[in-house]
């Protein structure tokens, strides 16, 4: 574990509830080490830091001690500590102004998977909502077999989404509002255990952090930020899922909602979002894949099975040529590395790589590695 990682863990803990300002400070300073070295005179290296914030970052003793103990805990529990500058860090989340400096992760899903979706909703999921989730997960498997589904492991829509993913062999990640030393709700520990081997559990909180109310609101931004789109299944006029949907829109991500009976309390939020053009109306997995432009995934799966023949005379766009040049210099890269080197948004890179694979220019290997065919 590098000293910079330890400083980032400590900085992330101290700035936990002022994420946007902490991330901006980190970017301006250039490293957590630089912030630590200038903890008593931050204004000299970071003009934008407020007096109050500079004062709060003077004493690092407690945060560094906690970081040290967290490293020991993570090593014993097989937890990955993923910092903002780590290539494993989710690139979609990195595009967000209030992204956490450090993530704690236990699982096997790629945090930079090609397709990622958040499914959220009320904790009082009705049989209607359960049926929507069951049908959607069953059908989406045919369209996007490698899609990763994010949710919050809460009662209702969240846990139903996780369970249906497991039933349909879709990877699913639970974003927690507490440390990885506990599971909340406790009743969901069995499902959480299964998810570790078929998705994962993710949090920005160190062990010993309880599931306080404010943490759930913070957790929602990670669910939205890691996803290409957010789907709301059922919601009352107020609730955490509407907050997640609003955050997703603020991040310029797509938002969808299933409509419901106008007299049902837990359909009012979805119906209002659709009526106010805050979410696109959704009725099926096929609707969703077409709206996202992902329906071609089935064609690609078929082409892979039949064997893609490379075109003899390639007609590449400027963006496609950029990606090809990146892979020609360093072949076999994960998508997050391609994103970083191209300086393009992750959704754009995903689309370009898809087209290049359809043209027989690249192919994917296990672990989401993209290989340029010579």
HELIX and SHEET records of a PDB file:
HELIX    1   1 UNK A    3  UNK A   14  1                                  12    
HELIX    2   2 UNK A   19  UNK A   29  1                                  11    
HELIX    3   3 UNK A   32  UNK A   37  1                                   6    
HELIX    4   4 UNK A   42  UNK A   44  5                                   3    
HELIX    5   5 UNK A   51  UNK A   56  1                                   6    
HELIX    6   6 UNK A   61  UNK A   77  1                                  17    
HELIX    7   7 UNK A   91  UNK A   94  1                                   4    
HELIX    8   8 UNK A  127  UNK A  143  1                                  17    
HELIX    9   9 UNK A  157  UNK A  167  1                                  11    
HELIX   10  10 UNK A  186  UNK A  188  5                                   3    
HELIX   11  11 UNK A  189  UNK A  196  1                                   8    
HELIX   12  12 UNK A  213  UNK A  225  1                                  13    
HELIX   13  13 UNK A  240  UNK A  250  1                                  11    
HELIX   14  14 UNK A  265  UNK A  267  5                                   3    
HELIX   15  15 UNK A  268  UNK A  275  1                                   8    
HELIX   16  16 UNK A  285  UNK A  292  1                                   8    
HELIX   17  17 UNK A  296  UNK A  306  1                                  11    
HELIX   18  18 UNK A  318  UNK A  329  1                                  12    
HELIX   19  19 UNK A  335  UNK A  342  1                                   8    
HELIX   20  20 UNK A  346  UNK A  358  1                                  13    
SHEET    1   A 9 UNK A  80  UNK A  83  0                                        
SHEET    2   A 9 UNK A 102  UNK A 107 -1                                        
SHEET    3   A 9 UNK A 199  UNK A 203 -1                                        
SHEET    4   A 9 UNK A 171  UNK A 175  1                                        
SHEET    5   A 9 UNK A 148  UNK A 151  1                                        
SHEET    6   A 9 UNK A 116  UNK A 120  1                                        
SHEET    7   A 9 UNK A 229  UNK A 232  1                                        
SHEET    8   A 9 UNK A 254  UNK A 258  1                                        
SHEET    9   A 9 UNK A 280  UNK A 282  1                                        
SHEET    1   B 3 UNK A 333  UNK A 334  0                                        
SHEET    2   B 3 UNK A 369  UNK A 372 -1                                        
SHEET    3   B 3 UNK A 362  UNK A 365 -1                                        
END                                                                             
